[in-house]
Amino acid sequence: MKQKTHSGTKKRFKQTGSGKLMMSKACKNHLLSSKSKRQKKYGQQGIEVPSSRKKTIARLLNISQ
């Protein structure tokens, strides 16, 4: 039987063209009026998944790392 991709994981993590796993930062979806411009600016860019979690996330996305 074919293994399915974890649908919650594919919404939260993306793989770049170079093979990096990227995730978005927290605290940037609501209550933005009370946050500083700096917080909102640095919340826009994604960050690379920590090396301790790469294997688990790759398995949920059915990709080889």
N, C-alpha and C positions, 0 to 999 in steps of 0.2 A: 504494500500500500504506500502511496506517495505521502511524504511528510509535508504537512501544511506549515506555511509561514505564520508566525504569531502576529495577529492583526494589531494588537496593542503596541508591539515593538516597532512595527513598520511605520506607525504614525509618529513615533517619537525619535527615531534614529534614521539617518540617511547615510548612504555610502557615496563618497565622492568618486570622481573619475580616477584619482590616483590610488584608490583603495582604502582611504581613511574612513573610519566610522565617526560621524559627527552627531552631536546632540545639541539641543537648544538649552540656553541657560534658564534658570528658574526666576520667578518673581517679575515677569514682564508682561503678564496678560491682563491684570486688573489692578485697580487702585493706583493708577499711574499719575493721577493729579498730585498725590502727596509725595511722589518720588522725585529726586533731583534729576536734572537734565543729564548729568553724568551717569547716573544709574540706568536711565532709559537708553542712553547711547551704547553703553557697554553690554546691555542686555540683548541688543539686536543681533550681535554676531554669535555664531555658534562656537562650541568648543569641541575638541577631540575627546572621544571616549577614553577614560582611564584604562591603562593597560591591564589592570586587574579585572576589568569587566568585559574586555573585548571578546574573549573566548565565548562567554555566555551569550552575549548579544549576537555574535556571529552565528551561533547555533540556532537561536530563535529566528533569525532572518534567513537561515538556510544558505549561508555563504561561507566560503572557506577563507580563513585568515591565517 
